[in-house]
Amino acid sequence: MRIFDPHIHMTSRTTDDYEAMYAAGVRAVVEPAFWLGQPRTSPASFVDYFDSLLGWEPFRAAQYGIAHHCTIALNPKEANDPRCAPVLDVLPRYLVKDNVVAVGEIGYDSMTPAEDHALAAQLGLAADHELPALVHTPHRDKLTGLRRTLDVVRESPLPLERVLIDHLNETTVKEAKDAGCWLGFSVYPDTKMDEERMVAILREYGPDQVLVNSAADWGKSDPLKTRKVGDAMLDAGFSDDDVDRVLWRNPVAFYGLSGRLVLDVTDAGPTHEGNSILRGGE
């Protein structure tokens, strides 16, 4: 089973996770820029973070045979902090980077006017840079959030078919699918989706344009949830081809819209800017 996790925050994970993911079949990941839990207080902290997504983290992934790309954006939660608003002016310098395969995560957290502005502005940036967009739907009042998201996308220059709506569930999948978007599902140990619910959705709606991710981060999450969904699909009677479509070919197709997706893992050498993942020894 080959696996592409299209939404995972590896900055929050350990090298043990990379090793376990590779053993489970993960060969590629996309890491969206997101909120780190501790509020950032200036655009400079975003610059350092974006640099790490383009440098250190691909280096770490390559040590374990995993291709790493990222998406870059001002996330919806921090879009509400006026101290972070200037990040929107910084984004163009990063959206031209080869390893950036989408604008994201963008979308809604609390559905505020500041989030409206950030979402519309970043959809415009995605269109300007010929990139797809990864859109976060809110954890509360999800259907209202989805409908508001679709309204903003329809008013933007970015076509719906270049948008991945993430964190979907049973209440939002139909409208997202009817709109023509790509469909993202985050599978968590206790919240969002689980394997059984994911299998039920696949039975009802089919595997076309469906992407399954672990969204593993610094909270309670599991970077092997993609593999567990694949196993659950096989147990439920889905074919190997269905599993490969959901866990590999669909993420490749969506992020391939960027024209920048490279799945070959090149030898990054033993160090990145003089730093190694090793501790102690020679």
PLY file of the C-alpha trace (Angstrom):
ply
format ascii 1.0
element vertex 282
property float x
property float y
property float z
element edge 281
property int vertex1
property int vertex2
end_header
0.00 0.00 0.00
1.47 3.37 -1.03
0.27 6.38 0.92
0.39 10.13 0.39
-0.76 12.01 3.50
-2.07 15.28 2.02
-2.39 17.16 5.33
-0.03 16.52 8.22
1.92 18.90 10.45
5.26 17.15 10.70
6.89 20.13 12.41
4.94 18.90 15.47
6.06 15.27 15.13
9.22 13.31 15.91
11.65 11.33 13.78
10.07 8.19 15.28
6.87 9.21 13.51
8.68 9.50 10.18
10.14 6.03 10.70
6.74 4.52 11.58
5.04 6.28 8.68
7.54 4.93 6.18
7.09 1.42 7.56
3.30 1.83 7.12
3.67 2.80 3.45
3.78 6.61 3.58
6.02 7.91 0.80
4.84 11.52 0.45
3.33 14.23 2.63
2.09 17.79 2.30
2.47 20.00 5.36
0.11 23.00 5.47
1.15 26.12 7.32
-1.04 26.37 10.41
-1.46 27.70 13.94
1.21 26.42 16.32
-0.91 26.52 19.49
1.07 29.42 20.96
-0.06 32.69 19.32
2.58 34.36 17.18
3.17 38.04 17.80
4.80 39.30 14.62
5.19 38.50 10.90
8.87 37.70 11.54
7.89 34.52 13.38
5.91 33.41 10.32
8.94 34.01 8.12
11.06 31.69 10.25
8.27 29.10 10.23
7.78 29.26 6.46
11.54 28.90 5.99
11.53 25.75 8.11
8.72 24.25 6.00
10.88 24.78 2.92
14.21 23.74 4.41
14.55 21.77 7.60
11.36 19.75 7.35
11.93 18.42 3.80
15.42 17.51 4.96
14.06 15.54 7.93
11.51 13.76 5.75
14.13 12.81 3.16
16.19 11.07 5.85
13.33 8.55 6.03
12.57 8.25 2.32
9.49 10.52 2.34
8.88 13.34 -0.15
7.81 16.54 1.63
5.98 19.51 0.13
4.11 22.31 1.86
1.32 24.83 1.49
1.83 28.41 2.64
-0.75 30.85 4.02
-1.94 32.98 6.91
-4.14 30.52 8.79
-7.72 31.58 9.64
-7.28 31.62 13.42
-4.36 34.04 13.34
-5.99 36.09 10.59
-7.97 37.65 13.47
-4.84 39.04 15.12
-3.95 42.49 13.73
-0.29 41.82 14.54
-0.32 39.01 11.98
-2.17 40.78 9.16
1.07 41.95 7.43
1.84 38.28 6.71
-0.47 38.66 3.71
2.14 40.98 2.19
4.91 38.43 2.80
3.17 35.51 1.10
4.01 36.29 -2.55
7.72 35.79 -1.92
6.96 32.23 -0.70
4.28 31.26 -3.20
6.86 31.22 -6.01
8.96 28.56 -4.25
9.19 25.19 -6.00
8.22 23.15 -2.96
4.99 25.10 -2.35
2.15 23.16 -3.97
-0.90 25.14 -2.77
-2.08 28.13 -0.78
-3.26 26.89 2.60
-4.58 26.37 5.14
-7.01 29.19 4.50
-10.70 29.38 5.36
-12.67 29.94 8.54
-12.21 29.45 12.25
-14.80 31.77 13.82
-16.25 33.27 10.60
-15.25 36.87 11.32
-14.85 39.80 8.92
-11.06 39.50 9.30
-11.29 35.88 8.17
-13.48 36.93 5.22
-10.77 39.35 4.12
-7.90 36.88 4.55
-9.75 34.12 2.69
-10.65 36.32 -0.28
-7.16 37.82 -0.48
-5.46 34.42 -0.42
-7.80 32.89 -3.00
-6.71 35.77 -5.21
-3.06 34.98 -4.50
-3.67 31.34 -5.41
-5.13 32.38 -8.76
-2.28 34.85 -9.38
0.33 32.15 -8.73
-1.57 29.40 -10.57
-1.78 27.33 -7.39
-4.67 25.30 -5.97
-6.01 26.13 -2.50
-6.39 24.02 0.64
-9.37 25.31 2.63
-9.97 24.64 6.33
-13.61 24.39 7.36
-14.50 25.47 10.92
-14.84 22.95 13.70
-18.08 24.60 14.84
-21.22 25.22 12.76
-19.59 23.37 9.89
-22.40 23.56 7.33
-22.73 27.34 7.72
-18.96 27.60 7.42
-18.92 25.48 4.27
-21.64 27.54 2.61
-19.88 30.79 3.48
-16.63 29.33 2.12
-18.22 28.32 -1.16
-19.76 31.78 -1.55
-16.35 33.42 -1.17
-14.71 30.98 -3.58
-17.41 31.61 -6.18
-16.71 35.35 -5.93
-12.96 34.78 -6.34
-10.90 34.25 -9.51
-10.02 30.68 -8.40
-12.21 27.93 -9.92
-13.95 25.57 -7.50
-12.27 22.59 -9.15
-8.90 23.91 -7.91
-10.06 23.96 -4.28
-9.71 21.19 -1.69
-12.27 21.60 1.10
-10.85 19.90 4.17
-12.20 18.60 7.50
-15.45 17.52 5.85
-17.92 15.16 7.50
-21.37 13.69 6.92
-23.08 17.09 7.18
-20.89 18.87 4.64
-19.70 16.32 2.08
-22.69 16.46 -0.26
-22.68 20.22 -0.77
-18.91 20.27 -1.23
-19.12 17.47 -3.78
-22.05 19.08 -5.61
-20.00 22.30 -5.87
-17.25 20.44 -7.73
-14.53 20.78 -5.09
-12.01 18.17 -4.03
-13.07 16.50 -0.78
-10.76 16.26 2.24
-11.37 14.23 5.41
-9.26 14.33 8.58
-9.26 11.11 10.60
-8.52 11.57 14.32
-8.46 9.25 17.33
-11.38 10.96 19.11
-12.65 13.88 17.04
-13.37 14.71 13.39
-13.78 11.46 11.38
-12.85 7.88 12.28
-12.11 4.92 10.03
-15.62 3.44 10.14
-17.33 6.75 9.32
-14.83 7.32 6.52
-15.62 3.94 5.00
-19.36 4.73 5.20
-18.84 8.01 3.34
-16.80 6.26 0.66
-19.57 3.71 0.23
-22.15 6.46 -0.25
-20.18 8.96 -2.32
-17.43 6.87 -3.95
-13.67 7.49 -4.05
-13.52 10.14 -6.81
-11.68 13.30 -5.71
-11.60 12.11 -2.08
-8.45 12.71 -0.04
-7.95 11.22 3.44
-5.45 12.73 5.85
-4.32 12.34 9.45
-3.92 16.11 10.10
-1.54 14.93 12.82
-0.17 17.83 14.83
0.84 18.78 18.38
-2.51 17.62 19.82
-3.94 14.14 20.27
-3.59 12.71 16.77
-2.19 9.72 14.91
0.12 9.98 11.87
-0.78 6.39 10.91
-4.50 7.06 10.46
-4.15 7.05 6.67
-2.88 3.47 6.79
-5.66 2.51 9.17
-8.25 3.91 6.75
-6.69 1.90 3.93
-6.87 -1.28 5.99
-10.49 -0.51 6.94
-11.37 0.01 3.28
-9.93 -3.39 2.36
-11.74 -5.04 5.26
-14.98 -3.46 4.01
-14.55 -4.90 0.52
-13.00 -1.99 -1.36
-10.45 -3.00 -3.97
-6.72 -2.35 -3.91
-7.33 0.08 -6.76
-9.89 2.03 -4.69
-7.42 2.30 -1.81
-4.65 3.42 -4.14
-6.93 6.05 -5.66
-7.89 7.55 -2.29
-4.52 7.30 -0.57
-2.21 8.02 -3.49
-3.59 8.99 -6.89
-6.10 11.58 -5.67
-3.53 13.56 -3.62
-1.11 13.36 -6.54
-3.78 14.67 -8.91
-4.82 17.56 -6.67
-1.38 18.82 -5.70
-0.19 18.08 -9.21
-2.38 21.01 -10.29
0.47 23.19 -8.99
2.86 21.87 -11.63
5.46 21.56 -8.85
4.87 18.15 -7.29
8.03 16.00 -7.34
7.72 12.61 -5.66
11.29 11.41 -6.12
13.20 11.67 -2.85
16.69 13.02 -3.48
19.64 12.44 -1.19
19.67 15.49 1.06
23.01 14.60 2.60
23.69 14.14 6.32
23.13 17.77 7.34
20.98 20.81 6.57
22.78 24.11 7.04
25.22 22.29 9.30
22.53 20.60 11.41
21.75 16.89 11.67
18.85 14.84 13.02
21.43 12.75 14.90
22.29 13.33 18.54
25.67 12.30 19.85
28.21 10.06 18.11
30.45 11.11 15.26
0 1
1 2
2 3
3 4
4 5
5 6
6 7
7 8
8 9
9 10
10 11
11 12
12 13
13 14
14 15
15 16
16 17
17 18
18 19
19 20
20 21
21 22
22 23
23 24
24 25
25 26
26 27
27 28
28 29
29 30
30 31
31 32
32 33
33 34
34 35
35 36
36 37
37 38
38 39
39 40
40 41
41 42
42 43
43 44
44 45
45 46
46 47
47 48
48 49
49 50
50 51
51 52
52 53
53 54
54 55
55 56
56 57
57 58
58 59
59 60
60 61
61 62
62 63
63 64
64 65
65 66
66 67
67 68
68 69
69 70
70 71
71 72
72 73
73 74
74 75
75 76
76 77
77 78
78 79
79 80
80 81
81 82
82 83
83 84
84 85
85 86
86 87
87 88
88 89
89 90
90 91
91 92
92 93
93 94
94 95
95 96
96 97
97 98
98 99
99 100
100 101
101 102
102 103
103 104
104 105
105 106
106 107
107 108
108 109
109 110
110 111
111 112
112 113
113 114
114 115
115 116
116 117
117 118
118 119
119 120
120 121
121 122
122 123
123 124
124 125
125 126
126 127
127 128
128 129
129 130
130 131
131 132
132 133
133 134
134 135
135 136
136 137
137 138
138 139
139 140
140 141
141 142
142 143
143 144
144 145
145 146
146 147
147 148
148 149
149 150
150 151
151 152
152 153
153 154
154 155
155 156
156 157
157 158
158 159
159 160
160 161
161 162
162 163
163 164
164 165
165 166
166 167
167 168
168 169
169 170
170 171
171 172
172 173
173 174
174 175
175 176
176 177
177 178
178 179
179 180
180 181
181 182
182 183
183 184
184 185
185 186
186 187
187 188
188 189
189 190
190 191
191 192
192 193
193 194
194 195
195 196
196 197
197 198
198 199
199 200
200 201
201 202
202 203
203 204
204 205
205 206
206 207
207 208
208 209
209 210
210 211
211 212
212 213
213 214
214 215
215 216
216 217
217 218
218 219
219 220
220 221
221 222
222 223
223 224
224 225
225 226
226 227
227 228
228 229
229 230
230 231
231 232
232 233
233 234
234 235
235 236
236 237
237 238
238 239
239 240
240 241
241 242
242 243
243 244
244 245
245 246
246 247
247 248
248 249
249 250
250 251
251 252
252 253
253 254
254 255
255 256
256 257
257 258
258 259
259 260
260 261
261 262
262 263
263 264
264 265
265 266
266 267
267 268
268 269
269 270
270 271
271 272
272 273
273 274
274 275
275 276
276 277
277 278
278 279
279 280
280 281
